[in-house]
Structures are given as C-alpha cells and as structure tokens.
Amino acid sequence: MHPAPTNHSTSAADPVRLVCPRCLAPCLDRTLSKGEYLRCARCHAQLKSFRQGNSFQPLWAFSSAGLISMVLANTRPILHFEVAGKSQQNLILTGIESLWSEGFGIIAALVFFCTIAAPFLYLAALWYVGGSCTLGARWPGLRLAAKTASMLESMNLLPVFAVACVVSVVKLRTIGNVTWDAGALWIGIASLFTLLAMQAHNSGQVAITLEESS
C-alpha cells in the first residue's frame, strides 16, 4: 500500500475537504484506487483508505463476537486452585474482590476498569459505530460512541490481563495444583476478537462516514 498525497489538485469547482479527527487539519479529499490511502499532511494520521464493499462489516462482526466472549469470560471460572486440601474456583472478579477486601481499593478499581469496564465499553462503542455504518443508519449518539471508542482504545488492557493470567498460573503451580477452567479460554478468545476489532477500526474512515451521512 502507498499513501495518496493530500495536496492533489482536482478539476472540481468546489473540492471536498476532510477534517483530520486527530489534529483538525483540513485535507483535500480524492477518489482512491485499490491499495491507496489518504494521510493527514500535518500529523500523518490515516484519514481514508480504499473501500471495496462495506468495510465496516468486519468491525461489526469482531466487536459482536468480542462482546459475547466478554460476557462468557466474566461469568465462567478462570481456574481451579487447590492447596493443602482446600480448593477454590476463581473468576476475574475474584481477584478484584480480594484486592478490595485487603484495603487496595484504588488498585482494585484500576484493575476493574482496565480489564472489565474499559474493554466492554470499548467493544460496545465499536459495535454501535460498526452497526450504524454497516446498515447506513444514523443512530442517536453516534459521534459520542466514536469518540468513546477512540478514547478507550489505549485503556483496554484485556490482552495484557490474559498474558498476566498465564504468568500467575506458572507461579501458583509452585505452591499448589492449578487447573484451567472455561473462563480462561473465553478470556483468550475475547482478547483475540478485541485485537481484531482494533485492527478493523479506522477512526478516520468513521469520521468521514459520519460527515457524509450528516
């Protein structure tokens, strides 16, 4: 793929200009060919790429699958831990509750936000934006959902949490018997769909679509 210049001249009397969602710089729009994309001349953010068919369908599909996986990941036990004849099944919330009860309220709140609240809100915002753009509908609060998705993208630490679970099990096996449960599988699946949704999300393309439909 190669970038298309933003200062490309056109013969149209009133050329269409795009506004970069990152730095708000005006950029001249143009029709793209396969493999081309348009970048902001100021901050180099990708504003537009060649669209063949409905490019928002993957975003809607990945975010839908991610939301379902998130529900299952938070309602199924992650692991079964047994030590000294005592056993316990652990959910994602189990560790958060333990931190809270031991007086680490700020850390518990941070873990809850980054591993449950932020990923769920992020996927929900992507689902809302992807569904609206795919169906060509103008759902209420669409711009707010788009801004929420862009804001929460860097705060979504579910894939990091999945890696942390693997590391913690390695440590726990030195003091007891640890068995993976179904929740661990759903955390991995939710992390995968979250990463795929991130790749499918193009905030510049969303902004352009919103401008065209307004």
ABEGO torsion letter per residue (X at the ends): XBBBBAABBBABABBBBBBBAAAGBBBBBBBBBBGBBBBBAAAGBBABBBBBEBAAAAAAAAAAAAAAAAAAAAABBABBBBBGGBBBBBBAAAAAAAAAAAGBAAAAAAAAAAAAAAAAAAAAAAAAAAAAAAAGBBBBGAAAAAAAAAAAAAABAAAAAAAAAAAAAAAAAAABBBBBBAAAAAAAAAAAAAAAAAAABBAAAAAAAAAAAX
